[in-house]
Each structure stands twice: as structure tokens, then as C-alpha cells.
């Protein structure tokens, strides 16, 4: 069974903005534009039965769509940097969705992800980049900001025979609901929950 994880997709126009950050860092292996994503929960290698259970439970998630913006850059691994990334604006619905997926994984007795959820888009994996080069790269790109986009679904992705960074295959798609709720009365034209 391939390695599975849940993620948010990056729209093409935003991915093209991210692609402008490529280059200028020795020792970087740049992620292909079509493989940009925001990982919600790494699941790992599971058997087909468990994969079917995961899909069944994820399909029952009912959450509203929300908006995100990619902003800023950073690196993981302060003394020995191993990747550079673009940051993601904080949105309560993204964290609520990630927490619900985490609860589902725990109920299915999947191993806990030891890393704290830190939403980001990996731009490059670093092999032998010097700290000084990474600092210089980030200092010139810290003010990065892409256009706002609507997250209308999340996906279950798989990766095969790769060191990381793709190629990824979309196994399942799980739609989110439109932000407008049909249960709102006509007096609630501008509900506070839709403003952020």
C-alpha cells in the first residue's frame, strides 16, 4: 500500500506565485509546482482494509469551506536546515479540520504523528545547504504573500517510491460545504462567523 496523507491543495495561480521563490539556494532540491500542498495529517503505510476505513470516516466529515493565504517563508532545522517552506495564514477552520482528522486517526489506532501541526508548503528539501545560505535566501523572501484562496475540499494523497517531494497521487477527494448555511434566517445577512 502506498504511503498516505491528508492535505489541502494549492490552486494553480497560487502555486505559480510560489514557483517564483525557486532558485538562489545552493544544495536545494526544489519541489515541482504540481506537488505543492499543505499536509494536514501524515498517515503512513497502511493495509487496504485500514485505508478503506480511513476513507469511510473522512467521507463523513462535514465542515465549511474557508479562506487561506500563503505568507512569509521559513526553514525547518535551525542548526542543520533540511527544508524551506512558505507559511500559511492561521484560520480556525483549518485547525478544526486538522483536529477532526487527527481524532479519526486516533480512533482507528493509527500511530500518532510526533510532529506538532505546523501548516506550511514545502518549497525545497535541503541536502547540503549551509545555514548562512539559508538565512540569506530567507531574508530576501520574508515578505512573500500570495493571493487569498478558498479551500473547498481536502484530499487523501499517496506517494510512491520517492525520497519526498512527489510525485503524489490523489486517492480521494472530500468536499467541504459552502460557507453559507441554509439554516440562517433572512435577518442574518452578515453572520459574524463568515467574517475573519
N, C-alpha and C positions, 0 to 999 in steps of 0.2 A: 504494500500500500504506500502511496506517496506521502510525503510529509505535508500535513495540513495546517492552515492557519486562517483566522478570520481577519478581514481587512476592509478598509474604506478605499474606494478607487479615487484616483486623481483625474479630473476632467482634462481633456486634450489641451485646451488653452492654458490651463494652469501648469500642466506638465511641460509645455513649451517654455513658459516663464522659468521653470526650474532648470530646464536644459541650458539656459544662459549662464548658470552657475558652474557648468562643467569646465574643467581645464584650470591650469595655473597652480597645480599642486603635485609636485613630484611624488611618485610612489602610489598614486591613487588609481583604483580600478573603478571607473565611472559606471553607475547603474544605467541601463538602457531606459530611455524615456517611457517606453510602453510598460516597464516593470515598476514604475513609481507607485507607491501605495502607503497607507497608514495601517500598520499592524494593530489589530485590536487584541487578539489572543493567539499566541502560538500554541498549537495543539500537539504537533509532532506526528510520529509514525503510529498509526492505529490500524486495527484489522477492519475488514469491510463491514462487519456487524456493528462495531462501535461507530464507524463512520456514518452508517445509516441512522443510528440512534442520535448522533450529534445533529445530523441534517434535520431529522424529525423535530427535535427540540428547538433548533434555531428557527425553523419554519413557523413556530408558534409565537415568536417574539412580535409584539405589537407596540412599536414605538413611533413617535413622529419624526419626520424629516427635520433637518436643521441645517444651519449655515456654518461654514468654516472658512478660515483664511490662513494661508501659509505665510509665516512671517519670521524673519531672523534666521540665523544659521548657528550651528554649534558642532561640537565633536564629542564622541564618547571615548573615554580612555585618556585621562588628563596627563599621566606621565608617559604613556605609550599609546597615542591615539590609534584607534582601529577603524573608525568610520567618521564621516562628516554628514551632517543632516540639515534639513530645513525644518524650522519649528512650526507648530500648529497652534492657532488661537484656541484658547480654552472655551469650551461650551458644555454646559451641564448635561445636555442630551447625549453628547458623545461619551461622557464619563458614565452616564446611566446605562447606555447601550453596552459599553465595555463591561460594566459590573454585572449586568444580566447574563452576558455570555460567560463570564467567569463563574457565576453561580451554577450555570448549566454544566460547565466542565467539571466543577467540583462534585455535583450530584452524580455525574457519570464516572466519578472516581478517577478522573484523569490527573496526572501529576501536576502539581501547582507550578505556575510559571514563577521562577525565583526572582525575576526582574519586576520592579515596580513599573506600572503602566506609564510610559512617557511618550505621548503622541509625537510622532516625527515622520519625516520622509527621508529615508537613507539616500544620499546622493552618491556616495562613493565608499568603497571599502579600502582601507589603507594597509599597505604591506610594509613598507619601509620608510614611511614619511617621517621626517624629523619634526619634533614639537615646534621648532621655530617656523618651519614652513607652514604648518597647520595654523599657527597663530597669525601669520601674515595673510594666509588665504582667508581666514575668518574675518580679520579686521577690515578687509576690503569689501566684505559682502554682508556685514551685520545688519545693514538697513534693508535687506531684501524683503519685499512684500508683494504677494501675488493678489489677484482679484478674488473677491468673495465668491464662494460657490455653494450650491445646495447639495447636501448629501441626501439622496432619495433612496439609497439602498446600501446594504453591506454584502460582502461576498465571502464564500469559502474558497480559498485558493490552495493549490498544491504546487510543490516544487519537486523536481526530479533531477537526480544526478547533477547536482550543482554545488558549488562552493558557497553559494549565497549571492543574491542579486538577480535571480531569474535563470531561465525563463519560468514564468508562473502560468498556471492553467486555472481558469475559473471553473470550479466544480459545481457550484450552486450560487444562485442569486436570491437575496432575501429583501424584498421591498420594504421601505418604511412608509408610513402613512403621511399624506399631505398634512401640513401644519394646521390647516383649518379644520376644526372639529365640527361635525354636523350637529353635535349636541348643544352648540352655542345658541343662545336666544338671539333674536334680531336686535335686542338692545345692546349686545356685546359686539359692537363693530370693531373695536380695537382692544382685544383682550390683552392684558398685561403679559400673559405667558408667551405671546408672539413677539414681544419687544425685547431686544437684548443689545 
